[in-house]
Amino acid sequence: MKSGISRSAADAGLLRHAEAVGLLAVSAGIGTSVLVGRRDADSATAVLACHLDRIFGAADPP
């Protein structure tokens, strides 16, 4: 069985779905890290911002 997502599957929107699922998993894990005190809110925000910038492109500075 071939692993990964084929180009045609990406065109069908499965890549977007995988990114969304991955982002939800990252946010849940980071949320847990904040709750147990392993990471502070600023650090969690920076990690999520990095992932969003990778997906959507970095926002232009104000």
C-alpha positions as CSV (number, residue, x, y, z in Angstrom):
1,M,0.0,0.0,0.0
2,K,1.3,3.4,-1.0
3,S,1.6,5.9,1.9
4,G,1.0,9.7,1.5
5,I,-1.5,11.6,-0.5
6,S,-1.4,11.6,-4.3
7,R,-1.6,14.8,-6.3
8,S,-5.1,14.0,-7.5
9,A,-6.2,13.4,-3.9
10,A,-4.7,16.8,-2.9
11,D,-6.7,18.4,-5.7
12,A,-9.8,16.8,-4.3
13,G,-9.4,18.6,-1.0
14,L,-8.0,15.7,1.0
15,L,-4.8,17.7,1.7
16,R,-6.8,20.5,3.2
17,H,-8.6,18.0,5.3
18,A,-5.3,16.5,6.5
19,E,-4.0,20.0,7.4
20,A,-7.1,20.8,9.3
21,V,-7.0,17.5,11.3
22,G,-3.3,18.1,12.0
23,L,-3.9,21.6,13.2
24,L,-6.7,20.4,15.5
25,A,-4.3,17.7,16.9
26,V,-1.5,20.3,17.4
27,S,-3.9,22.7,19.2
28,A,-5.3,20.0,21.5
29,G,-1.7,18.9,22.4
30,I,-0.6,22.5,23.0
31,G,-3.7,23.1,25.1
32,T,-2.9,20.2,27.3
33,S,0.7,21.4,27.6
34,V,-0.6,24.8,28.8
35,L,-3.0,23.2,31.3
36,V,-0.3,21.0,32.9
37,G,2.1,23.9,33.0
38,R,4.7,22.7,30.5
39,R,4.1,25.6,28.1
40,D,2.9,29.2,28.7
41,A,0.1,30.8,26.6
42,D,2.6,33.0,24.7
43,S,4.6,30.0,23.6
44,A,1.4,28.1,22.6
45,T,0.3,31.1,20.6
46,A,3.6,31.3,18.8
47,V,3.5,27.6,17.9
48,L,0.0,27.9,16.5
49,A,0.9,31.0,14.6
50,C,3.8,29.2,13.0
51,H,1.6,26.4,11.8
52,L,-1.0,28.8,10.5
53,D,1.7,30.9,8.7
54,R,3.0,27.7,7.1
55,I,-0.5,26.8,5.9
56,F,-1.8,30.2,4.8
57,G,1.3,32.2,4.4
58,A,2.7,34.8,6.8
59,A,0.6,37.9,7.3
60,D,2.0,41.2,6.2
61,P,3.3,43.2,9.1
62,P,1.1,46.2,10.2
